[in-house]
Structures are given as structure tokens and as C-alpha cells.
Amino acid sequence: MSQTLTSTDIKRYNLTIWKLLIGGIILFALFIISIGFGVFGTLPSFRDIEHPKSNQATEIVADDGRVIGTYFVQNRSNVTYPQISPNVINALISTEDTRFKEHSGIDFTRTFTIIFYNLVGKKQGGSTITQQLALNLFSEEGRQKNFFKRLMQKFQEWVIAVKLERNYTKEEIITMYLNTVDFGNQAYGIKSAARVYFNTTPDQLTVPQAATLVGLQKGITRYSPTRNPDRSIARRNTVMSMMVKANLLTQEQYDTEKEKPLGLKFNAATVNDGIAPYFRAVLKNDIKKIFQDRSILKADGTPYDLDRDGLRVITTLNYDMQVYAEEAQKEYMKILQAQFMASWKGKNPFKDKELQIEQGIKRSDRYKALQQEGKSEEEIKKDFNTPTRLNIFTWKGDIDTLMKPVDSVKYYKMLLRNAMMVMDPQTGYVKAWVGGINYQHFKYDQVKMGTRQVGSTAKPFTYAVAIDNGYSPCYTVMNEPVSIDVPGGKPWVPRSSGTLPGAITLQKALAYSQNYIAAYLMKQVGPTAVAALAKKMGITSDVPAYPSISLGSFDASVYDMVGAYSVFANKGLWTEPTYILRIEDKNGIVLYEKHPSVHPALNEEVAYVMTRMLRGVVLNGTASRLSYKYGIKTPVGGKTGTTQNNSDGWFMGITPQLVGGVWTGCEDRAFHFISTREGEGGNTALPIFAGFLKRVYANPKLKIRKDDFDVPKNGVSIVYDCNQYQQPDQNKTELDEKLGF
């Protein structure tokens, strides 16, 4: 028998319900407050929100603002709101949070709707863009799988989301979100995603492109345009249909855009991506040293991490010139490698080279890894003689092949290497840097880190000292063997090949790289003066005061040699080769700036006369193929260099605005061309400089003039036009006449 509730009972029950309800609200409020105070786990402070922790890639930038490459753990580069296409913003809001501009971080209406949908089996996400940003910024573990942990994480997101909404505008929040989100394929943030998937910038993303990238947020792998293109298209079209529903895209536009293909221009993001990989590797080490030497630290006193702290390194490299240098190298090295292998056909290049092969084995990564595994020398030897699957570099592309590791060592010993650097002699700014033939396989930089014997490219140092001591390019010397006494040793007597008989001018001697004349001048001026000038012109490696340096017996880097030759093109001034302009932190604060040092190295008049003599080498000498074969008719000076046994081939080229150096040779000097005709610098190095220069001249945007070198303002007292006081020889050519030979 039911009992009728009295009005008192009803009041009591109502009061109890209200107490429970209010108590629950108070407890929930206290719970949220305690979360805010970090009782259930540390939350980011306001300072942390102002400076969120995210792995942001450091960008290396060319002189025109284009990105050369990045250093990263996560390939992330930030952009500002105006740099993002409205198509991206509209696609994101339509898909992820239609009430984004109305709520204050938590959309309770949507939250309770989502709870209802989940109860009836229609699983949906309820996080706003602000909540998703909170998760991206401050949860290193990502979304928790455990229900109770995820519930706690959700409440923490609420607290952080409210903080974000109170301290940032909607534009700032959506920008931060797009800068932190993972788009797959090592693309973190909208800037990296635009570059990786479509080779464009965020402000240029079209509606379908924006929808494709936003669609990835539902499942990076499932809707990946590279792995699952059909699903990606379907998801893209779903995103665009939601844009129509939100009145951010017309039905007509949707009908047109949905039929389009993905249109990917995919460029996988790795630390080796981009141009100038050797340059970037050297640059990274230099920056670390600069920061260490100058104690450049972050505000909290910790060192900068180039892979995570989003620095911006503005360099002097010219993007187009760098591309041209890499193209010229690749184009010609394919041809030269074929010549090299053909020259050894039918012969055994490894005869009596057991020591070099053994050294190659012990320097290899494979040998070091086997040693770390505790393998004995016998076991390692067996491994190197057992065929295995290897990835091998070729000029036709990498190949996977079955090969004995010892044979791969031999193969690489016969692979020609190459390096090139180009700089502006007036500013000292390095414009192009090619440190090797393939960074993925051969990481040693041959521009600055490596040194090789310079050969005849050193002769201009001796000639410059002679000119400075009163000799004229028109001075005539008998081209015959020379003996120079060496204190405490045997007299030095150089050898010579391709000797021109009789008496010749210094001009002609340099043009045809005559050893006897260089040795004669060395005997007159002495090795101390020549070594001192070489050091003054920027050669940092050892240049011993010994007569043979007149023929280039010392080693130097491409970097130093280019800097030295810039003295001739820059009126006698040595300007330090420079490739860093400044380094900024992620907020644009300048951390470091570089100003090249400059000092006089050579008399301006002597420097100008040397440009005339180096022009002669190109017009009618060992570098004449630059003109007659490659069609470079502009005022270019140069000098070829070939070392003993044709182990190293060099070419140094100068113009009023650009100075370049190219070296070519095998990793080991014991491996080389058999004939000088093929192994000389005019054949191994010069063609690469020619290919580069032709490309540069063909691009008017680079504004590289074709003018001649400036005559000194006070004139030239040194006679370099030999026709002024010499009767022409009947056997001289027209070019000889022009050059005063």
C-alpha cells in the first residue's frame, strides 16, 4: 500500500537533491581548481603558455630568403596568421570546430552532444581546436588510451584551453595549432606540410590542397595521400563538403574541386633534403662552435639545440647559384667517371695497392661496426669476403646489389670525388658550396675540411711576388732546367713536361704552366717571400718555405684557394670568405652577426697585372678550352693545376664579381688517371666551372656583369702589353699578338 508523500517530505527530498547537486557542483569546481593548481599532475605555467615547448626546426636561408634546408628532430617551421591561406583556416574550422569563433575554449553544447552520440554508438571527438592545441603543446605522450587517464587528461585540457583563450586571440590560437600539428611524413606544422606534400607555401594552398592536409587529422596513416591516395581523396572531398555546409565554399566550387586529382608534389623530409647538404653540415658545426666560444645561451641559461629551438640562419649562399653548381657537377662528373673507368680498361688498378685497400676496409663503417660487435680480425676478413646485399652509389642512381664488401671498398676507391666553391671577391660572401658528389654516401666535406695538393694553381703566388719585385709579364727567360740550393739538403731541380723551347715571356710561361720558369722566379725571389704571400692571401694550411711550393707541392683547401684568388679580383684586398650573415632565435632576436675581415695582401697594380696574366691562361693557354670549347668569351681569368701522377685536378677561375675553385680526384691519391691528357685540371675540373658560369650568365636576375676588371685609378706603370717594346715574332698567332706573347 503506497504512502502519500506530505509536503514536508517533498521539501526534504528536494532539499537533499539540491544539496547533492550543489555539493556535486562545488566538488567538481574544487576538482577543476585542484587540477589548475597541479594536484593531479603538473600543468604548464603562464610562462610555459607564453613560451610553449615544441620541437621546431632550424631553417637555413639563402640570400634571397628561400630555405636551403633545415636541422630538425621534427621538421617543424612556424608561420604567422597572415601567411596561412584562408582555405586552410576555413577547412579546419568547418571540420574540427564549427563554433570555434564563438566558444571560450570549451564548447559545452558540442561536448554533451558528443556524449549522447557516443552512448548510442556513434563515436565522435568532442575536443575544440583550442583543446587539441593544449594537447599538442603540453602532452608529450599524446592522447591517452586508458579511459580514466584520458578522462583526467580531458579535464586538464579544459583548464589549459581556458588559459589559452584568456591570453591569446582566436587568430593566434589557430596559428599555434597549425604550427604544432603532425601531418605525417616528418612534416610538423602547416609550413612543412605545404612544402613536403605540394612544394608550396601555406599562403598559396588551394582549397583541395588545404582540405587534403586538414583531412589528415582524422588519421595520418589511414588518410595519407602517399600511402592511401584513394582514401585521401575521399576524405578531402568530405572536408570540402563540410565547408559547403558551413557556407565557406559554394556548391559550384565543390562540384568542380572534388573531381580534381590530389596533385601531389611530394618531397620526403629528411635532414639531408634540400640543396647544399655539405655546406649545411659544416655550417652546423660552425654554429655550435660559435655559440660555445661566445657563450650564446638561451634565457634560462641552457645551450641552444639546433634541431629543436627553431633558429633561423641567414647565409650568403645564392639559391640559384648553388643549384647551378650542383647541376654542373652532376652533369660533368658522369662523363668524367666514364672516361676514368675507360682509361683503366684492360689494366689492374689495384696492383700493388693492398695497403690502400686495407686502409679503406679499416676506415669503413662496416669494419667499425663489426669491431664493436666484438668480431675478431679473422671474422671481419671473412665478412668482407662474403657476398651480401649492399646499396651502392652510381651516377645512374643508387642500386641494391649482391657484392662482397671488399669489392665495394675497391669500387669506391675508383670513384672520382669533386668539390667546388664560388664567392664574391668584393664582399667575401660565399655563393655556392659543393663539398662532394653525394652527401648520403660520402659525408666528408672537401671544400673546407679537406686539403689536397694544389699543383700549378699555386704558381700565381710566385709570379705575384716577382711582379711586385719589378719583373714584367713581358720579361723573357730561357725555358731551361733550374737548380736551387737548399740549406742542409740536395739542390732542388724540378721536372717538366710539355716544355716550350727557347726564351719565352713570363706571360706565356704562366699561360702554358711552364715549371722551369716558375722555378726560375722562385730562385730570384726566394721561398720565404712566396710562402709569406700565400699566408697573407688566406692559405691557413702549412706552406713551408721550400722552393717546390712554386709548383704547388703544399696542400690547401678549396675554401682557402678561392679566398686567395679573390685577392687578384679584388684589387689586392683579401676579404675573408664568409657564409653566415646572422643567426636569429625563433622570435627574430639576433643572436650573432658576422662581418668579414678585410686586409691588404697585394699591391693593387700587381693584382691587376695578375688578372691580365690569368686572362692569358684562358685565352691562349692551359685553360683555353673554357673559351674555344665551352664558349665563355667574357673576361675570365683562370689557372689549371695538375699534381704528380694526375692525382689531383684543379681549376681556379676569376671574374670581377665571382671567384671559383674546383678540385677533382679520387679519395686516395694512389688512384688516378693514367694519362695527363685526361687527368689534367683542364679536363677534370675546368668543365664544371664552365658549366656553372654558363648557367649563371644565362640568368639575368643574378645581375652578373660581363665587364672586364677595373684598371687601377692611378693607372698601371708595369708593362703588360709586350707589343709596346717587342717586335712581333713571325711565328706568333693572332691570340699571341693580342696578349703580347
Secondary structure by P-SEA (a helix, b strand, c coil): cbbbbcaaaaaaaaaaaaaaaaaaaaaaaaaaaaaaacccccccccccccccccbbbbbbbcccccccccccccbbbbbccccccaaaaaaaaaccccccccccccaaaaaaaaaaaaaaccccccccaaaaaaaaccccccccccaaaaaaaaaaaaaaaaaaaacccaaaaaaaaaaccccccccccaaaaaaaccccccccccaaaaaaaaacccccccccccccaaaaaaaaaaaaaaaaaaccccaaaaaaaaacccccbbbbbccccccaaaaaaaaaaaaaaaaaaacccccccccccccccbbbbbccccaaaaaaaaaaaaacaaaaaaaaaaaaccccccccaaaaaaaaaaacaaaaaaaaacccaaaaaaaaacccbbbbbcccccccccccaaaaaaaaaacccccccccccccccccccccccccccccccccccccccccccaaaaaaaaaaaacccccccccbbbbbbbcccccbbbbbbcccccccccaaaaaaaccaaaaaaaaaaccaaaaaaaaaaaccccccccccccccccccccaaaaaaaaccccccccccccccccccccccccccbbbbbbbbbcccaaaaaaaaaaaaaaaaccccccccccccccccccbbbbbcccccccbbbbbcccccbbbbbbccccccccccccccccccccaaaaaaaaaaaaacccccccccccccccccccccccccccccccccccaaaaaacc
